[in-house]
């Protein structure tokens, strides 16, 4: 089992920045990749960014490329999402996800088998 705990959400004005953190515990040696998704009421959970644990390869949704950066600290078993130039449409609950297998894509919730509880990000205009 892998447990994930997010932190760092909050309220920010458009154009501002936030950094989200996700701390993993448990069988962290089994993690292959971690990612961030976001969700607003009435919509499906959507992919934001992902990173592979060993090589650090990164993947981004087109909507956040150039503004968001995903990174990881293997020693702390933590993944980060640096969010710059935030827009009101970035508002949502941000979920951290992890997967323990190497096959599949990175872009769908079904590609991950562990989830955090979510942290709210609100960007005001």
VORO-761132 format. One line per field, with one value per residue (C-alpha): residue number from 1; residue in three letters; x, y, z. Coordinates in steps of 0.02 Angstrom, whole numbers, plus 50000, padded with zeros to 5 digits. Layout:
REM VORO-761132
k (NUM;...)
r (ALA;...)
xx (X;...)
yy (Y;...)
zz (Z;...)
END
This chain:
REM VORO-761132
k (1;2;3;4;5;6;7;8;9;10;11;12;13;14;15;16;17;18;19;20;21;22;23;24;25;26;27;28;29;30;31;32;33;34;35;36;37;38;39;40;41;42;43;44;45;46;47;48;49;50;51;52;53;54;55;56;57;58;59;60;61;62;63;64;65;66;67;68;69;70;71;72;73;74;75;76;77;78;79;80;81;82;83;84;85;86;87;88;89;90;91;92;93;94;95;96;97;98;99;100;101;102;103;104;105;106;107;108;109;110;111;112;113;114;115;116;117;118;119;120;121;122;123;124;125)
r (UNK;UNK;UNK;UNK;UNK;UNK;UNK;UNK;UNK;UNK;UNK;UNK;UNK;UNK;UNK;UNK;UNK;UNK;UNK;UNK;UNK;UNK;UNK;UNK;UNK;UNK;UNK;UNK;UNK;UNK;UNK;UNK;UNK;UNK;UNK;UNK;UNK;UNK;UNK;UNK;UNK;UNK;UNK;UNK;UNK;UNK;UNK;UNK;UNK;UNK;UNK;UNK;UNK;UNK;UNK;UNK;UNK;UNK;UNK;UNK;UNK;UNK;UNK;UNK;UNK;UNK;UNK;UNK;UNK;UNK;UNK;UNK;UNK;UNK;UNK;UNK;UNK;UNK;UNK;UNK;UNK;UNK;UNK;UNK;UNK;UNK;UNK;UNK;UNK;UNK;UNK;UNK;UNK;UNK;UNK;UNK;UNK;UNK;UNK;UNK;UNK;UNK;UNK;UNK;UNK;UNK;UNK;UNK;UNK;UNK;UNK;UNK;UNK;UNK;UNK;UNK;UNK;UNK;UNK;UNK;UNK;UNK;UNK;UNK;UNK)
xx (50000;50052;49980;49980;49953;49938;49970;49995;49826;49741;49672;49776;49745;49760;49941;50003;50092;50067;50168;50082;50169;50125;50211;50210;50227;50212;50281;50363;50497;50360;50314;50344;50265;50168;50052;49933;49753;49620;49432;49291;49111;49017;49172;49284;49452;49581;49766;49886;50062;50159;50337;50423;50507;50674;50713;50616;50532;50391;50224;50107;49933;49934;49836;49977;50134;50253;50164;50172;50323;50319;50471;50514;50629;50662;50747;50591;50469;50385;50323;50292;50188;50248;50107;50146;50042;49886;49720;49542;49517;49653;49531;49486;49529;49703;49736;49903;49912;50040;50058;50162;50172;50267;50141;50004;49992;50008;49856;49704;49645;49637;49827;49853;49813;49838;49761;49774;49627;49644;49684;49581;49658;49556;49615;49519;49505)
yy (50000;50179;50327;50502;50667;50830;51005;51181;51226;51391;51551;51655;51795;51770;51782;51718;51559;51410;51255;51092;50950;50766;50658;50471;50340;50153;50045;50193;50081;50012;50181;50192;50362;50500;50628;50770;50780;50911;50910;51036;50995;50915;50875;50725;50720;50785;50755;50896;50824;50666;50613;50445;50407;50336;50436;50596;50597;50724;50739;50888;50932;51062;51181;51195;51178;51322;51372;51218;51115;50944;50882;50752;50726;50541;50554;50636;50529;50691;50759;50944;51045;51223;51324;51495;51620;51546;51574;51563;51406;51321;51320;51147;51009;50945;50762;50674;50500;50360;50199;50047;49971;50024;49991;50105;50290;50433;50535;50449;50419;50233;50235;50259;50145;50260;50430;50568;50657;50815;50996;51146;51276;51433;51567;51729;51848)
zz (50000;49964;50058;49981;50071;49975;50042;49979;49907;49938;49866;49747;49625;49439;49386;49553;49601;49715;49751;49792;49881;49892;50020;49992;50128;50143;50003;49916;49839;49726;49650;49462;49427;49513;49443;49474;49418;49449;49457;49465;49510;49367;49266;49252;49337;49213;49194;49240;49249;49285;49324;49326;49490;49430;49273;49308;49138;49138;49049;49046;48989;48850;48960;49087;48980;49011;49172;49284;49331;49411;49508;49637;49785;49797;49966;50039;49938;49886;49721;49690;49570;49547;49471;49398;49300;49372;49285;49352;49247;49350;49497;49562;49682;49644;49674;49688;49613;49609;49515;49549;49376;49220;49081;49016;48980;49103;49058;49133;49311;49272;49245;49433;49578;49729;49764;49892;49971;49866;49901;49844;49730;49697;49575;49582;49435)
END
